[in-house]
Amino acid sequence: MGDGIIEINDSSFDSDVLKADMPVLVDFWAPWCGPCRAIAPIIEELVGTFGDKVKFAKCNVDDNPVTPGKYGIKAIPTLIFFKDGEVADQITGMVAKSKLEDALKKLV
C-alpha cells in the first residue's frame, strides 16, 4: 500500500469515507485484476499532488462485497469520488492520469 492510501472495508466505509472531513477517492480493486495493478502507481502519484486536500482509499471487492454492491460496481477498477458523503464522480477502467487529475480538481 502506498503512502497516504488507506485500506478500507465494509465496516469502516461510513466513518472513513461518508463522514470524512475532506473529499475521498475510493479505488475499488482486487489483487487478481491487471488494470487495477496498472492504475495503482498513477493513484500513488496523485496522492503526492492532492494528498493534502483529498483522502485516498482502496477497497478490495473480494473481501468486502457489501460496499461495491451498494454502489452498483460491476467492473474494476472503479474509482468513486465522494464529497460530503455523496458520489461526486465515478470512473471505471484504466484511464489516463489527466482524466483522474481533472476529476480530483473538481472535488477540491
Number of C-alpha atoms within 10 A of each C-alpha: 10 12 10 15 18 15 16 21 19 15 11 11 17 14 11 18 24 18 15 17 14 18 24 28 27 23 27 24 24 18 10 9 12 13 15 19 15 13 18 18 12 15 20 17 13 17 19 11 12 15 16 10 16 24 22 26 23 19 22 18 21 13 10 15 14 13 18 20 11 8 10 8 17 10 12 20 25 19 22 22 26 22 21 14 17 14 15 17 15 14 16 15 13 17 14 10 13 10 11 18 15 10 17 20 12 10 18 11
